[in-house]
Amino acid sequence: MLKDIAVNEFSTLRWNFQQDIIKYASQGINKIGISRDKVSDFGIEAAVDLLFEMRMDVSSVNWAGGFTGSDGRSFIDSVEDAKEAIQFAAQVNADCLVVHSGGRNGHTDRHALRIFEHAIDSLLPVAEDFGVRLAIEPMHGIDSQPWSIFGQIESSLNLVTAYDSRYLGVVVDLFHCGLSLPLVPKIQALADKVFLIQIADRVAQSCPYRRLPDFGNINLGLWLEAMETAGVNCSVEFEAFGPVNDGIDYGKRLEIFNQFASVRHLAQSRSGQSSGSPITTNPQIFKN
């Protein structure tokens, strides 16, 4: 069954890690998709302590990858960074670590695939040792170019099925696949490999903006029902950002996420807020 709802920190880009945790909790949202950049700015140990104090669960750690060198790092540096991300994901008991291969970066398709497979081969034993699930995010068409060696979502699905490991699966990001309804049965067939569902709406496949749920043309309800029917067992994470949403402040966005979840009977994380002393904060941190 679909489990807890969560909000990805990319949805509130201008807030820092502490703001995200406290403001999400104030809206009854007790699960979070973590930005490694925000954690780095805040401090890893401080972030772990704050998550514990606020009893905030973690749906995903975002992200590891770039193995093809598309972001300027070497293969070795990218793999070492991914290993650090695995350790952090284990530390916060994350449902999964999101993985991007990196763009093709001038490599032939075959060579790029070999690079990514080499990275997975290097990381899977580490992930298994730490009990962390790696979730590849399939993307489609032009959206995929900076992030993935694959231009078709099916290619990512095929790669995951080629590995016989319960620690390798996919993120079903409805922004990327939601307008392609023929993908529904293909993803249903991989229900046990779906580690996370991410939600953002879009108007058309050619439109690159991640809209708030029900602000576009994706039949999100159909997808969620299909995943539920197939027995998918994972969190549902909201990840909407970008200039198209600038007229809606972050607090209102969280309300919209909660309303969407309520209508579709998605559950809050059961952890709840901490029973300990509240963290003292400056009210200025809640400004958008």
N, C-alpha and C positions, 0 to 999 in steps of 0.2 A: 504494500500500500504506500501511497505518497505520505511522507512523514511531515516534518516540521517546515514552517515557512522561515525564510531567512532573507536578509537584505545584504547585497554585496556593497562593499565600501566604495566602489566606483560610482554608485548611485548618488553619493554625497561627497564629491571630489574635493570640495573646498573645506570640508570639516577635517580635523585631524583625528587620530585614532581614538583619543579620549572622548572627543565630541561624539563620534559615531557610537561608541559603546553606551554612553550615558543617554544620549538622545534616543537611540533605538530602544533601550530598555524602558525609557519613559513612555514610549508608545506601545509597550507590551511585546516588543519584538526581542526575542531572547536567543536568536541565532544569527550569526554573521558570516559573510564571505569576506575573508581578510585580504587586504592589500599589503603585500610585503613591503612596499615602499613606505606606507604609512607606519608600519611596525618599525621599520628601520629608523624613521625619524623620531619615533616615540621612545624606542629602546625595547629590545626583545624581552628582557626580564621584566621590565615595567609592564609591558603589554600582557605577558603571561599572568602576572599578578592581578592586573585589572580584570582580565577575563574571568579569573577564578573568583575574585571578590564580587563581581557582578553576576556570577553564575551564567555567563554568556557562552553558549555552545558555538561551535565553528562548523559551518557547512562546507567551506572550501578555503584553501590557501591559494592565492593568485599572485604569481604563477611561476612556473619554471619552464625553461626551453631556450629557443634561439640557437639550436645545435648546428644549424647550417651556416652560422656566422652572419646572418642578416642584420643582427643588431650590433655588429662590430666586435663581438667576443669570439675567442677561439673555441673550438669544440671542447677542449679540456676544461677551459674556464666555465663554459656553460654546464658541463656535466658536474663539475665540482659545486657550482652554485645550486644545481638541482639537488644534489645530495644534502646540502645545507637546508634547502627548503623541505626535504623529506624529514629531516630531523626536527625542524620546527613544527611541521604538521603533526608529527608524533607527539611533540611536547604539548600541543594544544588540543590533541585528540580530534583532529579535523576529520570530517567525513571523507575528504579526498584532497589531493593536490592537483590543480589544473595544470596541464602540460600542453605547450605549443611547440611544434617542431622548429618554427622559424620559416621565413619565406625561402623560396627556391634559391635565391641569391646567385643566379648564374649557373648553378649546377644543372646537369641533365636530370631528368625525372628519376632515372634509375639510380644515379649517384646520390641524389638528395634522399631517396628512400633508404639507401644503404646507410647513409649518415644517421638518419633518424632511428633505424633499426639498431644500429650500433649503440646509440644513446639509450634506447630502451633496454637492450641487453645489459648495459652497464648499470642501469638504475633499478631494474626489477628486483635483483637480489637484495639491494639495500632497502627498497620499499617493503619487501617481504619480511626482512629482519626487523624493521621498525613497525610493521603492521599498518603501513600507509598505502592507501589505494591511489593509483595514478589515473587521472581522468583526462584523456585526450579530447580536445574540443573540435569536433568536425565543423568546417566552414564551407561556404559555397561561393564560387565565382570570384568576383573582384574583391569581395570582403576578405577572402582568404590570403590574398597575395603577400601582405606584410607578415602574416602569422603562420601560415601553413604551406607545406609542400604540395598539398592536395587541393585541387580546384573543385572536387566533387565530394560531397559528404559520404557517399558510398565507399570511397577509397579509404577514408579513416575507419569506417565500420569494418571493412575487410581486414585492415591491419590488426585491429583489436582481436578479431576472431582467430587470427593466425597464431596468437599466443595463448597457450593453455595456462592462464594464471588468473586467479580470482582477484589479483591486485592490479589488473589492467582493465580499464573500461573507458567509458565516454561521458562527456557532458552533453546533454541534449539542450542546446541553446535554441529556444524557439524563435529568436530573432533570425537565426541563420537557416533553420529548417522549417519554420512554421508555415510558410506559404507553399511548401512542396508536400502536398498531402500524400502523394505516392510513397513518401518515406515512412508514413505511419506504420504499415505492417512490417517494414524492414526493421524498424527500431523496436517494435513490439516483440519481434523474434529474438531480440538481444536484451530482453528485460533484465536479466541478471547482470548485464554489463553496463547498465545505466546507473551511474554513481551520483548524478546530480542533474536536475532540470533547472535551467535558467530561463527567466521570463523577461522579455521586452517585446513590444509590439513594433510593427513597421507598416508603412503604407503600401510599399511595393518592393520587389526584390532589387530594383534599381535604386531605391532610396536608402542611403546609408545611415539614417538616424534611428537610434534606439529610443522608441517612444514608451511612455508609460502604458501599462496594460489596459486594453480596450480603447486606446487612442489611435489604433491603426486597423489593419484589415486581416490580421491573423486570427483564426478561430482558436483562441487559446483554450476555451472550454472543451472543444473537441479533442485537442491534444492531451489535456490533462485526464479526461475520461478514458482515452485510449491507453494512456500509460497506466492508469489505475487498473483497467480491465486486464492488461497484460501482466500485472503483478509487479510492476516496477516499485522498488522499495528504496526511496531516497528523499532528500529534502528538495523543496521548491524554493529557488533563490531569485529574488528580484534584482535585475541589473539594468537599469535604464539611466542613461546620461546623455549629455550632448546639448548643443545649442537649441534644438527644437523644444527642449523642456525648460529653457531658461525662465520663462514666465511663471513657473510654478516653483515656489520655494520648497526647500528640503522637507520641512515639517509637513507640508501639504502632500508631498510625494509619499511620505511614509503613511499618511492617512489613506491615500489612494491604494497603496499596496495592501494595507490591512483590510480595506473595504473589498478589494478583489478577492483576497483570501477568504474573507467571511462569506461572501456570496457563494464561493465554490467549496466551502466547508473544509478548507485547509486548516491545519492545526498549528497553534503556537508551540514552540519548544517547551517541554515540560520542566526544564530546569528552573525557570522562574528567576526573579531577581534575588539578590543576596539578602539574607536576613541580618547581615552584619550592619555596621555603621555606614551610612551613605557617604559617598565621596564628596568632599567640598569642592565646588567648582565656581568659576567666575561666570555669571550669566551671559557675559559677552560671547562665550564660546558657542552659544546656540544660534548666533546670528548667521544667516546664509552667506 
